[in-house]
Amino acid sequence: MSERDATSWVRVARIDEIPPRGARVVRLRDREIALFRTSADRIFALLDRCPHRGGPLSQGIVHGDCVTCPLHDWVIRLETGEARAPDEGRTERFEVRLEHGEVLLGLPVGESAASRPAATAGGTRSADVAGCAVAALR
Amino acid sequence: MDGGSPNRPVRRSRLVLVGNGMAGMRAIEELLELAPDRYEITVFGSEPHGNYNRILLSPLLSAEKTLDEIMLNPVDWYRERGITLHAGRKVERIDRARSVVVTSDGFEQPYDRLLLATGSNPFMLPLPGANLPGVLSYRDINDVDAMIKASEQYRSAVVIGGGLLGLEAAYGLQRRGMDVTVVHVLETLMERQLDPTAAVLLKSSLEARGLKFRMPAATEAIVGGDRVRAVRFKDGTEIPADLVVMAVGIRPNVELAKKSGIVCDKGVLVNDTMQTFDPKIYAVGECVQHRGACYGLVAPLFEQARVVANHLAEMGIARYQGSQVSTKLKVTGIDLFSAGDFNGGKGTDELTFKDAARGVYKKIVVRDNKIQGAVLYGNTVDGPWYFQLLRDGTDISDFRENLLFGQAHIGDSGTGGADAVTFLPDTAEICGCNGVCKGAIVKAITAKKLFTLDDVRAHTKASSSCGSCTGLVEQLLANTLGGDYSETPAKKPMCPCTIHTHEEVREAIVRHELKTIPDAIRFLEWQTPDGCHKCRPALNFYMLCAWPAEYVDDKQSRFINERAHGNIQRDGTYSVVPRIWGGVTNPKELRAIAEVAEKYQVPTVKFTGGQRLDLLGVKKEDLPQVWADLGKAGLVSGHAYGKALRTVKTCVGKEWCRFGTQDSTGLGIKLEKMTWGSWHPHKVKLAVSGCPRNCAEATIKDLGVVCVDSGYEIHVGGNGGIKIRATDFLCKVATEDEVLEYCAAYLQLYREEARYLERTAPWIERVGLSYVKERLVDDSEGRKRLADRFLEAQKYSQVDPWAERAAGRDALEFAALGTGA
């Protein structure tokens, strides 16, 4: 199995639904993911939790390729999810693709199943991902 | 910005640093931050170590610190960064024609850019016997080693020189068990830093510690055979000496530069970019002479380092414009601070305070109500504050009578009385906002080699939130570093994106008609593509204030609270505070609030300090609907989340209260109707009390009105926030209309002239109450124009943001993807 098969791509938004230098939240069943759009129209996706105290990064000010957490001003690099020095920490990042103005979010299939409670892992994997997709597309 | 630029040159440019000391290495560190890959770096140092903290030689001598503790860049540090270090190799000459440096053992190293940081040499008095064994200078680790060795074998030491360095050496040797006499040519110690009174206090306190003094005394010769035996004076007397330390001053080390034909005077001459007369060659540190001045303290050298790094990184925007310096003696238990011109003279006034029993002496020299210099002995807590006032040229006339008592006595109780941080235990909490204790800060300063307040803020978060512990952190920094470091940039840029100050940016916006944030960023050559979380909200406000009619608010440049029109809470929910005009409500409004609280299952409903109701824990996606429901009862945004007009607190006034003198409630409502919706540099709170009993607490508000029988007293610049400050009395007026005009004019002056995030209290302390009076009370035409500008701007800002959003504006802001219809 190639790496690509391990990622399931889900359409989550049109690019014009995300304001430049802004963010939107994608609400999944077990977590929230922040989609960012920079002034140069680059799109990034991070778990919507600051590595510091869990602040919602989607609510921060986006500048350059960074976002500043609204709770205590940690600056997080959108490309890597890493906090800018001297702060230390990293938030989970996700793959994103832009196709004909549609933003596709890459969800690691195995990992997303593993992060669930044991009872729903395994056999329900594909249904879970499908659930995300339906929710995300409204 | 161009981190991934593909067209990097194949061969990196070669940068050679001559002088492995604090200034040169600071420049290299700054350069690595800015452009880590631009140069292949080679460092030559004549001492066989890495780079150590020279200002900590005294604690090393007095055995209060170890060599490891004062190392800044150990040898591994260079290896890890791919820097070639030649420690213990002396550069003999520079072949400028071939761009090569040549060492004394014949090694050649080519350069594209050369940085000279050769430091200074101790000045040795040309006395007979000056080269006897046992006669030392006090300059580097070698000297300290030799002094420590001597202290183990011998008994008597003489230190020649009663300046900063000499006294530190004497104290260190005495701590090592020697019998020490200080010889000084003048009558007063440390004459360059102290006035005679402070010098006498210092001398007696050093005597109490066992040091002896011989002054004024001129040395004639150093006497001895195979080793020094005594010091002889001009009057023919002798004192025994097994060790003589000469600490009479330093001279810039220009030998190499001079020999290589680089233009030198006292030091290597440089321009404001730290470039020498050879454009390939830069110089920093003690070897440099800039605009006629040579510096020997760390702070200016680090400023130079920052500038040279900026030019080596080819950013080309920094300028060094000289420094003002302050000094502190590093003798444990003696608190001494001096800055500027403390000797006074014609046209100056001296303010002095002396309490000999407590060993406290303070002298401040003032010219035209500005501080020229200060000497503090015994209590130096306010040193940094006086230094700041000196550097900023602040007019002190408004608090002159309290100046000598310190910052704690001019209404700022933030750090007041917290004397002598030295005696606090390591567990003492210094920064209450971020829970940082003394031990953690001291550890970070030593372990991470921090030098500046900003360094400490970045690494520990201490003093980075409310800032009220800044004085304490500065003291810790001074005590831990040994003291002679204090920051000096007089001109503080708005944020790291720019070199411009708030004032410069505001002026440019108006003068060059910059009408959008991108325009300003481009015109003022920001170093980032679209600013940062610090400058963007400030720029947005400045635009709004300058161009009220045309500026289109940039929502993405607002902090989340102002973007979502609610206060974000620690769990990511929001709070909703409707406006309650003058604190007066009615059953209909209360019913609407109650219904909303039930309908949206609001977990907490609380009265605020501003006579309103706060609905806490509202989900973001419910906000527009909550606002729509509240709006049906006529409730609008209370702007409780904004750098904006918040509340107008009132008491019931003469309608009900038997003491009331005027209709304070009615006036409060009029004020709130006039000012609501206005944006400001920071939050603004007003109050109106119906009589001097002041039940509305008007004297801790940004503007407070206290009604009296004959009219209305207007008080300004108070707050009950981080640093409680009572208002200053502005003036008394006879009518409500005058109150309204003064209020509008005052708020507009604050809007137009305060820095973003500066509340009215620090703003008034900065510009002075006299200035505010001049603009508002003395100049009635100017006051009217200010008030008119405020009312003009209000035409565009008095739109209820909640109603707009309840009607669908910015819908995307409140909807998550995947949850909508």
Interface residues (C-beta under 8 A of the other chain):
Chain A: V12 A13 E17 P19 P20 R21 G22 R24 V25 V26 R27 L28 E32 L35 S39 A40 R53 G55 P56 Q59 G60 I61 V62 H63 G64 C66 T68 P70 L71 H72 D73 V75 P86 C132 A135 A136 L137 R138
Chain B: M1 K448 A458 H459 K461 T528 P529 D530 G531 C532 H533 R536 P537 K555 Q556 S557 F559 I560 R563 A564 I568 R570 G572 L812 A816 L817 G818 T819 G820 A821
